[in-house]
Amino acid sequence: MQTINGSHTASLAVRGVLTGALSSLLTGPALAAEWSFTPDARVAVDYVDNPRYLVEGGQSDRGAVTELGAKLARRTENLDLSLAPSFRVARYRNDDDLDNETAVIAFALEERSEFATWSAQSTLLQDSTLVSELGTTGLTQTNHRHYDFSLGGGPQLQLSERFFASAQVNWSENRYHDAEGTGLVDYNYQGALVSAIYVLSERSDLSLIAHAGALEVPDQGTTTRDETLVLRLESKFGSRWATTLSAGPARVRTDFASDQGYVFGASLERRGEMLTLSAGANRSLTPTGVGVLTQLDEVSLSADQRLTERLSAGISVRASRNKSLLPVPGTGNTFEDVDFQGLEGRLSYQVSSQWSAQLALSGARQRGEFDPGSAESYRMLLSMVWNGRPHAASR
């Protein structure tokens, strides 16, 4: 296992994947492939109570939301390529400081040969701290722009009929605009993993995954490192049920302290013609905007039911605790634990083949370790959604 000690190494590796795949795309039989372009849009009215999650209670507001998106894709026998940009604008009537924009550009490619598959992903995200810090640092009291740029990629090799091996590198850069005095800091995270996969049967895989990462805070000159070793079992039961179980040791360390523990995960999913159910519980290590790695414990449950040919409903429940493992490097200060619980109900009515009306009602509660009480927020979002038809063009 090789630890990635800087973003330059990870970036060069991913650029190599991108360059090789794009070269194949531009020079090989992919030129004869067909491009597809699929647009979508949403307009909505939004009512929200206490959007900043203030313990003493905040004001309510209402506003308008507009979303535009598209997916550009190309598929050949050996290559999948996609580019998916989206843009969201929210404007509120009473409090201009709640206004925010979210922009996402997601790129993915996969190149396949007889015994190897190379993949690469890149995402450029701009959103608001009202969203990015919810349930993690809990610093949602002010609205600042948050930027996240990430790269990742690597190969998977088939070594025999049942045995596979894979390697991945990833790098991300997070920046906060004009966030002095909020407690938020810019940070980078880079990591690498290697895994060995053994196919037990047509419906079960067993994997051993080793991961090493480093969280860097440039303004503080600090680094927090983590290592995990996880054994994972994935199984399918019949045509509808699937489950995943994983567990293993983990270690977090800085130049001043270290901590050891375990990470784990469990998920169960049922997919039917009318009903989809999923449940999960996991513990993971998460880089945060206060410059520390935290232990995120989370449980979730969701259900989606098609009631009629046009009407469907869904419900989601989530609870999490984000817990500090080590003091903030170089300061001795401890990041406060953050508890979060959320509930959302959804209704969707298919007006036509391309248009649907959707209603989402949600409530959430957040509490920091040193807060005098919990902060509660409620939201109602009524939307009209347009899903455009794919447009194809061949070269």
C-alpha positions as CSV (number, residue, x, y, z in Angstrom):
1,M,0.0,0.0,0.0
2,Q,1.4,3.4,-1.0
3,T,0.4,6.5,0.8
4,I,-0.2,9.5,-1.4
5,N,1.8,12.4,0.2
6,G,0.7,15.2,-2.0
7,S,-2.0,16.3,-4.5
8,H,0.5,16.6,-7.3
9,T,1.1,12.8,-7.3
10,A,-2.6,12.0,-7.3
11,S,-3.3,14.6,-10.0
12,L,-0.6,13.2,-12.3
13,A,-2.0,9.7,-12.0
14,V,-5.5,10.7,-12.8
15,R,-4.4,12.9,-15.7
16,G,-2.7,9.8,-17.1
17,V,-6.0,7.9,-17.0
18,L,-7.8,10.8,-18.6
19,T,-5.2,11.3,-21.3
20,G,-5.1,7.7,-22.3
21,A,-8.8,7.3,-22.5
22,L,-9.4,10.5,-24.4
23,S,-6.6,9.5,-26.8
24,S,-8.4,6.2,-27.5
25,L,-11.7,8.1,-27.9
26,L,-10.3,10.5,-30.5
27,T,-8.2,8.1,-32.5
28,G,-10.1,4.7,-32.2
29,P,-13.4,3.3,-33.5
30,A,-15.2,5.6,-30.9
31,L,-15.3,8.2,-33.7
32,A,-18.2,6.2,-35.2
33,A,-20.1,6.1,-32.0
34,E,-23.3,8.0,-31.3
35,W,-23.5,11.0,-28.9
36,S,-26.6,11.5,-26.8
37,F,-27.8,14.8,-25.2
38,T,-30.5,14.8,-22.5
39,P,-31.7,18.1,-21.0
40,D,-33.8,18.6,-17.8
41,A,-35.2,21.5,-15.9
42,R,-37.0,22.3,-12.7
43,V,-38.9,25.3,-11.3
44,A,-40.1,25.4,-7.7
45,V,-41.5,27.4,-4.9
46,D,-39.7,27.0,-1.6
47,Y,-40.9,27.7,2.0
48,V,-38.3,27.2,4.7
49,D,-38.4,27.8,8.5
50,N,-35.1,28.5,10.3
51,P,-32.8,27.8,7.3
52,R,-29.7,28.6,9.3
53,Y,-30.5,26.1,12.1
54,L,-30.3,28.7,14.9
55,V,-30.9,27.2,18.4
56,E,-33.1,30.2,19.4
57,G,-35.2,29.8,16.3
58,G,-34.9,31.6,13.0
59,Q,-37.2,33.4,10.7
60,S,-39.1,31.7,7.9
61,D,-38.9,32.8,4.3
62,R,-40.2,31.8,0.9
63,G,-38.6,31.9,-2.5
64,A,-38.2,30.6,-6.0
65,V,-35.8,27.9,-7.3
66,T,-34.7,27.3,-10.9
67,E,-32.6,24.4,-12.1
68,L,-31.2,23.6,-15.5
69,G,-29.2,20.5,-16.3
70,A,-28.0,18.2,-19.1
71,K,-26.1,15.0,-19.7
72,L,-23.8,14.5,-22.7
73,A,-22.9,10.9,-23.2
74,R,-21.1,8.7,-25.6
75,R,-20.9,4.9,-25.6
76,T,-18.8,2.5,-27.6
77,E,-18.0,-1.2,-27.3
78,N,-14.9,-0.3,-25.2
79,L,-15.6,3.2,-23.8
80,D,-18.2,5.1,-21.8
81,L,-17.9,8.9,-21.6
82,S,-20.3,11.3,-19.9
83,L,-20.4,15.0,-19.0
84,A,-23.2,16.3,-16.8
85,P,-23.4,20.0,-16.0
86,S,-26.2,21.5,-13.8
87,F,-27.0,24.9,-12.4
88,R,-29.4,25.9,-9.6
89,V,-30.4,29.4,-8.5
90,A,-32.5,30.1,-5.3
91,R,-33.8,33.6,-4.5
92,Y,-35.8,34.5,-1.4
93,R,-38.3,37.2,-0.7
94,N,-37.3,38.6,2.7
95,D,-33.7,37.7,3.4
96,D,-31.3,38.3,0.5
97,D,-28.5,36.6,2.5
98,L,-30.2,33.3,1.9
99,D,-29.9,33.6,-1.9
100,N,-27.5,31.0,-3.3
101,E,-26.3,29.3,-6.4
102,T,-25.3,25.7,-6.9
103,A,-23.2,24.6,-9.9
104,V,-22.0,21.1,-10.7
105,I,-19.9,19.8,-13.6
106,A,-19.4,16.0,-13.4
107,F,-17.2,14.1,-15.8
108,A,-16.7,10.3,-16.0
109,L,-15.1,7.8,-18.3
110,E,-14.6,4.1,-18.4
111,E,-12.3,2.3,-20.8
112,R,-12.5,-1.5,-21.1
113,S,-10.3,-4.2,-22.6
114,E,-10.3,-8.0,-22.3
115,F,-8.7,-8.1,-18.8
116,A,-8.6,-4.5,-17.6
117,T,-11.0,-1.6,-17.0
118,W,-9.7,1.9,-16.4
119,S,-12.0,4.5,-14.9
120,A,-11.7,8.2,-14.0
121,Q,-14.1,10.7,-12.5
122,S,-13.9,14.5,-11.9
123,T,-16.4,16.8,-10.2
124,L,-16.4,20.6,-9.9
125,L,-18.9,21.8,-7.3
126,Q,-20.0,25.2,-6.0
127,D,-22.6,25.3,-3.3
128,S,-23.4,27.1,0.0
129,T,-22.3,26.4,3.6
130,L,-26.0,26.2,4.4
131,V,-25.8,22.8,2.6
132,S,-22.2,21.7,2.8
133,E,-21.8,22.0,6.6
134,L,-25.2,20.6,7.6
135,G,-24.7,17.6,9.8
136,T,-20.9,17.7,9.5
137,T,-19.4,20.8,11.1
138,G,-22.8,22.3,11.9
139,L,-21.6,25.7,10.9
140,T,-24.7,26.7,9.0
141,Q,-25.4,30.0,10.7
142,T,-23.9,32.1,7.9
143,N,-24.1,31.7,4.1
144,H,-20.8,31.5,2.3
145,R,-19.8,29.9,-1.0
146,H,-18.1,26.6,-0.8
147,Y,-16.0,25.1,-3.7
148,D,-15.0,21.5,-4.1
149,F,-12.9,20.1,-6.9
150,S,-12.2,16.4,-7.0
151,L,-10.3,13.9,-9.2
152,G,-10.2,10.2,-9.0
153,G,-9.3,7.1,-11.1
154,G,-7.5,3.9,-11.5
155,P,-7.6,0.4,-13.0
156,Q,-9.3,-2.9,-12.2
157,L,-7.5,-6.0,-13.5
158,Q,-8.9,-9.5,-14.0
159,L,-6.2,-11.9,-12.9
160,S,-8.1,-15.1,-13.2
161,E,-11.7,-16.3,-13.6
162,R,-12.5,-15.5,-10.0
163,F,-9.8,-13.1,-8.8
164,F,-9.6,-9.3,-9.5
165,A,-7.4,-6.5,-8.3
166,S,-7.9,-2.8,-8.4
167,A,-6.2,0.5,-7.4
168,Q,-7.6,4.0,-7.1
169,V,-6.1,7.4,-6.3
170,N,-8.2,10.4,-5.4
171,W,-7.7,14.1,-4.7
172,S,-10.0,16.9,-3.6
173,E,-9.6,20.6,-2.9
174,N,-12.1,22.5,-0.7
175,R,-12.3,26.2,-0.5
176,Y,-14.5,28.7,1.4
177,H,-15.1,32.2,0.1
178,D,-14.9,35.1,2.6
179,A,-15.3,32.8,5.6
180,E,-12.9,34.4,8.0
181,G,-14.1,34.2,11.6
182,T,-16.5,31.4,11.0
183,G,-14.2,28.6,12.0
184,L,-14.1,27.1,8.5
185,V,-10.7,26.6,6.8
186,D,-9.6,25.6,3.3
187,Y,-8.4,22.0,3.1
188,N,-7.1,19.3,0.7
189,Y,-7.6,15.6,1.0
190,Q,-5.8,12.9,-1.1
191,G,-5.8,9.2,-0.8
192,A,-5.1,5.9,-2.4
193,L,-6.6,2.4,-2.1
194,V,-5.8,-1.1,-3.3
195,S,-8.3,-4.0,-3.2
196,A,-8.3,-7.7,-3.9
197,I,-11.7,-9.1,-5.0
198,Y,-12.6,-12.8,-5.0
199,V,-15.8,-14.0,-6.7
200,L,-17.3,-16.6,-4.3
201,S,-20.3,-17.3,-6.6
202,E,-22.4,-15.7,-9.2
203,R,-24.1,-13.7,-6.5
204,S,-21.4,-13.1,-3.9
205,D,-18.0,-11.2,-3.9
206,L,-15.5,-10.9,-1.1
207,S,-13.1,-7.9,-1.0
208,L,-10.1,-6.8,1.0
209,I,-9.6,-3.1,0.8
210,A,-6.6,-1.1,2.1
211,H,-6.8,2.7,2.1
212,A,-4.4,5.5,3.2
213,G,-5.2,9.2,3.1
214,A,-4.0,12.6,4.2
215,L,-5.9,15.7,5.2
216,E,-3.9,18.9,4.7
217,V,-4.8,22.5,5.9
218,P,-2.5,24.8,3.9
219,D,-3.1,27.9,6.0
220,Q,-2.2,26.1,9.2
221,G,0.6,23.9,7.8
222,T,-0.9,20.8,9.4
223,T,-1.5,17.2,8.1
224,T,-3.7,14.4,9.5
225,R,-3.2,10.9,8.2
226,D,-5.6,7.9,8.2
227,E,-5.3,4.3,7.3
228,T,-8.0,1.6,7.1
229,L,-8.1,-2.1,6.2
230,V,-11.6,-3.4,5.5
231,L,-13.1,-6.8,4.6
232,R,-16.3,-6.5,2.6
233,L,-18.9,-9.1,1.5
234,E,-21.5,-8.3,-1.2
235,S,-24.3,-10.7,-1.9
236,K,-27.5,-10.9,-3.9
237,F,-30.6,-13.0,-2.9
238,G,-32.9,-13.7,-5.8
239,S,-33.7,-11.0,-8.2
240,R,-34.7,-8.3,-5.7
241,W,-32.6,-8.4,-2.6
242,A,-28.9,-7.2,-2.2
243,T,-26.8,-6.8,0.9
244,T,-23.3,-5.5,1.8
245,L,-21.4,-6.1,5.0
246,S,-18.0,-4.5,5.8
247,A,-15.7,-4.0,8.8
248,G,-12.1,-3.4,9.7
249,P,-9.5,-1.4,11.8
250,A,-8.7,2.2,11.3
251,R,-6.1,4.6,12.6
252,V,-5.9,8.4,12.6
253,R,-2.7,10.3,13.5
254,T,-1.1,13.7,13.5
255,D,2.4,14.9,14.7
256,F,0.8,15.4,18.1
257,A,-1.6,12.6,18.8
258,S,-3.1,9.4,17.4
259,D,-6.3,7.3,17.8
260,Q,-7.3,3.8,16.7
261,G,-10.7,2.2,16.2
262,Y,-13.0,0.5,13.7
263,V,-15.0,1.4,10.6
264,F,-17.9,-0.7,9.4
265,G,-20.9,-0.7,7.1
266,A,-24.1,-2.7,6.5
267,S,-26.7,-2.1,3.8
268,L,-29.8,-4.0,2.7
269,E,-31.8,-3.2,-0.5
270,R,-35.0,-4.6,-2.1
271,R,-36.0,-3.5,-5.6
272,G,-39.4,-4.5,-6.8
273,E,-41.7,-3.3,-9.6
274,M,-43.8,-1.3,-7.2
275,L,-41.7,-0.9,-4.0
276,T,-38.1,-0.1,-3.3
277,L,-36.7,-0.4,0.2
278,S,-33.2,0.4,1.5
279,A,-31.5,0.6,4.9
280,G,-28.0,1.2,6.0
281,A,-25.7,1.8,8.9
282,N,-22.1,2.8,8.7
283,R,-19.1,4.3,10.4
284,S,-16.6,6.2,8.2
285,L,-13.7,8.7,8.5
286,T,-14.7,12.1,7.0
287,P,-12.6,15.2,6.3
288,T,-14.3,18.4,7.4
289,G,-14.2,22.2,7.0
290,V,-12.7,22.7,10.4
291,G,-9.5,21.0,9.4
292,V,-9.9,17.7,11.2
293,L,-10.9,14.1,10.3
294,T,-14.0,13.0,12.1
295,Q,-15.8,9.7,12.8
296,L,-19.2,9.8,11.1
297,D,-21.8,7.3,12.4
298,E,-24.9,7.2,10.3
299,V,-28.1,5.2,9.9
300,S,-30.6,5.6,7.1
301,L,-33.9,4.2,5.9
302,S,-35.9,4.9,2.7
303,A,-38.9,3.6,0.9
304,D,-40.4,4.4,-2.5
305,Q,-43.8,3.1,-3.6
306,R,-45.5,3.5,-6.9
307,L,-49.2,3.9,-5.9
308,T,-50.7,4.1,-9.4
309,E,-49.5,4.4,-13.0
310,R,-48.9,8.1,-12.5
311,L,-48.6,8.6,-8.7
312,S,-45.6,7.6,-6.5
313,A,-44.6,8.4,-2.9
314,G,-41.5,8.1,-0.8
315,I,-40.1,8.6,2.6
316,S,-36.5,8.9,3.9
317,V,-35.1,8.9,7.5
318,R,-31.5,9.7,8.4
319,A,-29.7,10.1,11.7
320,S,-26.0,10.8,12.2
321,R,-23.3,11.8,14.7
322,N,-20.1,13.4,13.6
323,K,-17.5,12.9,16.3
324,S,-14.1,14.4,16.8
325,L,-11.2,11.9,17.1
326,L,-8.2,14.2,17.7
327,P,-7.7,17.8,18.7
328,V,-7.2,20.3,15.9
329,P,-3.5,20.0,15.0
330,G,-1.4,22.8,16.4
331,T,-4.2,24.3,18.5
332,G,-5.2,21.7,21.1
333,N,-8.9,22.7,20.5
334,T,-11.5,20.0,20.2
335,F,-14.1,20.0,17.4
336,E,-17.5,19.7,19.0
337,D,-19.6,16.6,18.1
338,V,-22.6,17.3,15.9
339,D,-25.9,15.3,16.0
340,F,-28.3,15.4,13.0
341,Q,-31.7,13.8,12.3
342,G,-33.8,14.4,9.2
343,L,-37.1,13.2,7.8
344,E,-38.5,13.7,4.3
345,G,-41.7,12.7,2.6
346,R,-42.2,12.9,-1.2
347,L,-45.1,12.8,-3.7
348,S,-44.7,12.8,-7.4
349,Y,-47.4,12.9,-10.1
350,Q,-46.5,12.1,-13.7
351,V,-48.4,14.7,-15.7
352,S,-47.1,13.5,-19.1
353,S,-44.2,11.5,-20.5
354,Q,-41.9,14.5,-19.8
355,W,-43.5,16.6,-17.1
356,S,-44.1,15.8,-13.4
357,A,-45.3,17.7,-10.4
358,Q,-43.5,17.0,-7.1
359,L,-44.0,17.9,-3.5
360,A,-41.4,17.4,-0.8
361,L,-42.0,18.0,2.9
362,S,-39.0,17.7,5.3
363,G,-37.9,18.5,8.8
364,A,-34.5,18.2,10.4
365,R,-32.8,18.7,13.8
366,Q,-29.2,19.6,14.4
367,R,-27.3,20.0,17.7
368,G,-23.7,20.7,18.5
369,E,-22.1,19.2,21.6
370,F,-21.8,22.6,23.4
371,D,-25.1,24.1,22.1
372,P,-27.8,24.9,24.8
373,G,-30.4,23.1,22.7
374,S,-31.3,21.6,19.3
375,A,-32.0,23.7,16.2
376,E,-35.0,22.6,14.1
377,S,-35.7,23.5,10.5
378,Y,-38.7,22.7,8.2
379,R,-39.1,23.0,4.5
380,M,-41.8,22.6,1.8
381,L,-40.7,22.4,-1.9
382,L,-43.3,22.3,-4.7
383,S,-41.8,21.7,-8.1
384,M,-42.6,21.2,-11.8
385,V,-40.0,19.0,-13.4
386,W,-39.2,18.6,-17.1
387,N,-37.2,15.6,-18.3
388,G,-36.3,16.1,-21.9
389,R,-36.0,13.4,-24.5
390,P,-32.5,12.2,-25.5
391,H,-31.2,13.7,-28.7
392,A,-28.8,11.6,-30.6
393,A,-26.1,12.6,-33.2
394,S,-23.5,10.3,-34.8
395,R,-20.2,11.3,-36.2
